[in-house]
Amino acid sequence: MTVTGSDAITVRNGSITKFGAGLRLFGRHHLVEEVRVGNSSRGIQVGQGIIRNNIPSNNRDFTAIGIEAGLIEVSAATGFLEEGGSTIIGNVADANNIGIQVVCPSVVVNNAANDNDVADMTVAFNCTRLANSLAP
């Protein structure tokens, strides 16, 4: 499911399986909470907003990322527009290509990631990170 051109969308309490895009919300001020995304090409991708208590798992396409925050817009005219400012809290990213990927500055707190193929978490140095549990 992909949504472009809208801000402030809330998605709560659901499951998405076997979709190409999983859940993709471009734009700002979104809330994604308690959503499971599995066996899709991508997990949860939010431009900017709050991503809380979600479980992306088994998203193993070569471009698959369990949780991605910071991609505001993709267009032929402007290319990629990235922006920090998200809060990623209490998620479990398991068995994806990349577990959690965040554009900073953002806040990344109390997340768990393990058994992801390429990396459990890719977060730049200027993000606030606290109490995340990554695989050894």
ZICOR-V413733 format. One record per residue. RES is the residue in one small letter. OMEGA is omega in whole degrees, 0 to 359 (* if undefined). NEAR is the number of other ideal C-beta (glycine too) atoms within 10 Angstrom. Layout:
((RES & OMEGA & NEAR) (RES & OMEGA & NEAR))
This chain:
((m & 181 & 14) (t & 177 & 14) (v & 176 & 16) (t & 175 & 12) (g & 179 & 7) (s & 176 & 12) (d & 172 & 15) (a & 177 & 11) (i & 177 & 17) (t & 175 & 12) (v & 182 & 19) (r & 166 & 11) (n & 177 & 9) (g & 177 & 13) (s & 176 & 9) (i & 179 & 19) (t & 173 & 11) (k & 173 & 9) (f & 177 & 17) (g & 186 & 11) (a & 186 & 15) (g & 177 & 28) (l & 180 & 25) (r & 178 & 20) (l & 175 & 27) (f & 180 & 22) (g & 188 & 18) (r & 171 & 18) (h & 179 & 16) (h & 172 & 23) (l & 174 & 16) (v & 189 & 26) (e & 175 & 17) (e & 179 & 13) (v & 174 & 22) (r & 176 & 16) (v & 183 & 28) (g & 176 & 20) (n & 178 & 15) (s & 177 & 24) (s & 175 & 17) (r & 178 & 24) (g & 181 & 32) (i & 179 & 29) (q & 181 & 24) (v & 178 & 28) (g & 179 & 28) (q & 179 & 23) (g & 181 & 22) (i & 177 & 17) (i & 192 & 30) (r & 172 & 19) (n & 179 & 16) (n & 178 & 26) (i & 169 & 19) (p & 181 & 33) (s & 177 & 21) (n & 172 & 16) (n & 193 & 28) (r & 172 & 14) (d & 185 & 14) (f & 176 & 8) (t & 188 & 9) (a & 175 & 23) (i & 180 & 26) (g & 177 & 33) (i & 177 & 33) (e & 179 & 25) (a & 173 & 31) (g & 179 & 24) (l & 187 & 19) (i & 187 & 18) (e & 172 & 17) (v & 178 & 15) (s & 178 & 10) (a & 183 & 5) (a & 187 & 5) (t & 184 & 9) (g & 181 & 9) (f & 173 & 10) (l & 181 & 13) (e & 180 & 15) (e & 175 & 17) (g & 176 & 16) (g & 180 & 17) (s & 172 & 26) (t & 181 & 17) (i & 190 & 32) (i & 171 & 19) (g & 181 & 14) (n & 176 & 28) (v & 180 & 19) (a & 187 & 29) (d & 172 & 20) (a & 174 & 18) (n & 172 & 30) (n & 170 & 20) (i & 183 & 22) (g & 183 & 32) (i & 178 & 30) (q & 189 & 23) (v & 171 & 24) (v & 183 & 21) (c & 4 & 20) (p & 176 & 14) (s & 178 & 22) (v & 182 & 17) (v & 190 & 24) (v & 172 & 15) (n & 176 & 14) (n & 175 & 29) (a & 178 & 19) (a & 176 & 24) (n & 180 & 14) (d & 174 & 13) (n & 191 & 25) (d & 186 & 13) (v & 181 & 13) (a & 176 & 16) (d & 181 & 23) (m & 172 & 23) (t & 183 & 14) (v & 181 & 20) (a & 186 & 14) (f & 184 & 6) (n & 171 & 9) (c & 172 & 18) (t & 181 & 12) (r & 181 & 17) (l & 170 & 10) (a & 173 & 10) (n & 181 & 19) (s & 180 & 12) (l & 178 & 15) (a & 180 & 12) (p & * & 4))
